Structures are given as C-alpha cells and as structure tokens.
Amino acid sequence: MPRRASSARTGDSAGLVAGAGTLFILDTDGELVVASAGGSAFTPLAHYTVASSATWAHPVVLPRGVLVKDVDSLAFWRWE
C-alpha cells in the first residue's frame, strides 16, 4: 500500500514517551504535545513550545514536570 503524506506532520522527527495513559511527543521544532494514549483516535490535550532551538533528544517525564534538551540548553518545565 502506498504511503500518503499527512498534513499533521510537524517536524523532521519526534521523541515519544508514553506512561499512565498519556503520550508526550516532542518534535524537532521544540513543540511538546501532550495527548491521551487511550481511545481509537489521536486526542491532543495540550501543546507547548518548550525550546527555541532544535530538539533531538526524547523528553524526560518526571512526577513534577518534564526535562527538555535542545541544542543550547537543558530545561525543566514544571507542571502547574
């Protein structure tokens, strides 16, 4: 079956971490999408811009936030 291009593609690659019914998807442009891991369709819950330069490493999800490594820095984004 031929592959079809998707209009939802947002970066060259993405790091994906799953846990506790939630997906954390970080694309190369520094956009973090938090989505529900359940159900039959992709359901984004929130979008955040978490870096101003390229991100190639997977996000590290911690109980109180997420670590994001971009080209220039390592940042901790805390849950509110």
TORKOL-4160 file (C-alpha; in steps of 0.2 Angstrom, whole numbers, padded with zeros to 4 digits, m for minus):
80
<pt num="1" X="0000" Y="0000" Z="0000"/>
<pt num="2" X="0007" Y="0017" Z="m0005"/>
<pt num="3" X="0011" Y="0029" Z="0009"/>
<pt num="4" X="0001" Y="0045" Z="0010"/>
<pt num="5" X="0008" Y="0062" Z="0015"/>
<pt num="6" X="0000" Y="0069" Z="0031"/>
<pt num="7" X="m0005" Y="0087" Z="0034"/>
<pt num="8" X="m0002" Y="0084" Z="0053"/>
<pt num="9" X="0017" Y="0081" Z="0051"/>
<pt num="10" X="0026" Y="0095" Z="0061"/>
<pt num="11" X="0044" Y="0091" Z="0061"/>
<pt num="12" X="0058" Y="0080" Z="0054"/>
<pt num="13" X="0057" Y="0068" Z="0069"/>
<pt num="14" X="0049" Y="0066" Z="0086"/>
<pt num="15" X="0053" Y="0059" Z="0103"/>
<pt num="16" X="0038" Y="0050" Z="0110"/>
<pt num="17" X="0036" Y="0044" Z="0129"/>
<pt num="18" X="0021" Y="0035" Z="0135"/>
<pt num="19" X="0015" Y="0032" Z="0153"/>
<pt num="20" X="0000" Y="0032" Z="0164"/>
<pt num="21" X="m0012" Y="0034" Z="0149"/>
<pt num="22" X="m0003" Y="0049" Z="0142"/>
<pt num="23" X="0008" Y="0052" Z="0127"/>
<pt num="24" X="0022" Y="0066" Z="0127"/>
<pt num="25" X="0028" Y="0070" Z="0109"/>
<pt num="26" X="0042" Y="0082" Z="0107"/>
<pt num="27" X="0046" Y="0087" Z="0089"/>
<pt num="28" X="0062" Y="0094" Z="0082"/>
<pt num="29" X="0055" Y="0112" Z="0082"/>
<pt num="30" X="0053" Y="0112" Z="0101"/>
<pt num="31" X="0034" Y="0109" Z="0101"/>
<pt num="32" X="0028" Y="0097" Z="0115"/>
<pt num="33" X="0011" Y="0089" Z="0113"/>
<pt num="34" X="0003" Y="0080" Z="0127"/>
<pt num="35" X="m0010" Y="0068" Z="0121"/>
<pt num="36" X="m0022" Y="0054" Z="0128"/>
<pt num="37" X="m0015" Y="0037" Z="0125"/>
<pt num="38" X="m0032" Y="0029" Z="0125"/>
<pt num="39" X="m0046" Y="0028" Z="0113"/>
<pt num="40" X="m0047" Y="0025" Z="0094"/>
<pt num="41" X="m0041" Y="0042" Z="0088"/>
<pt num="42" X="m0027" Y="0054" Z="0092"/>
<pt num="43" X="m0033" Y="0066" Z="0105"/>
<pt num="44" X="m0021" Y="0080" Z="0109"/>
<pt num="45" X="m0024" Y="0088" Z="0127"/>
<pt num="46" X="m0011" Y="0102" Z="0126"/>
<pt num="47" X="0003" Y="0110" Z="0115"/>
<pt num="48" X="0018" Y="0119" Z="0122"/>
<pt num="49" X="0033" Y="0127" Z="0114"/>
<pt num="50" X="0047" Y="0121" Z="0126"/>
<pt num="51" X="0063" Y="0126" Z="0116"/>
<pt num="52" X="0069" Y="0139" Z="0104"/>
<pt num="53" X="0082" Y="0128" Z="0095"/>
<pt num="54" X="0081" Y="0111" Z="0088"/>
<pt num="55" X="0077" Y="0096" Z="0100"/>
<pt num="56" X="0083" Y="0079" Z="0095"/>
<pt num="57" X="0083" Y="0070" Z="0112"/>
<pt num="58" X="0067" Y="0062" Z="0120"/>
<pt num="59" X="0059" Y="0072" Z="0134"/>
<pt num="60" X="0061" Y="0065" Z="0151"/>
<pt num="61" X="0045" Y="0065" Z="0160"/>
<pt num="62" X="0046" Y="0067" Z="0179"/>
<pt num="63" X="0032" Y="0067" Z="0193"/>
<pt num="64" X="0033" Y="0086" Z="0194"/>
<pt num="65" X="0037" Y="0091" Z="0176"/>
<pt num="66" X="0047" Y="0087" Z="0160"/>
<pt num="67" X="0066" Y="0089" Z="0155"/>
<pt num="68" X="0069" Y="0095" Z="0138"/>
<pt num="69" X="0086" Y="0096" Z="0129"/>
<pt num="70" X="0088" Y="0107" Z="0114"/>
<pt num="71" X="0104" Y="0112" Z="0105"/>
<pt num="72" X="0109" Y="0126" Z="0118"/>
<pt num="73" X="0102" Y="0120" Z="0135"/>
<pt num="74" X="0093" Y="0108" Z="0146"/>
<pt num="75" X="0077" Y="0115" Z="0153"/>
<pt num="76" X="0065" Y="0109" Z="0167"/>
<pt num="77" X="0047" Y="0113" Z="0163"/>
<pt num="78" X="0036" Y="0111" Z="0179"/>
<pt num="79" X="0018" Y="0106" Z="0180"/>
<pt num="80" X="0006" Y="0119" Z="0187"/>
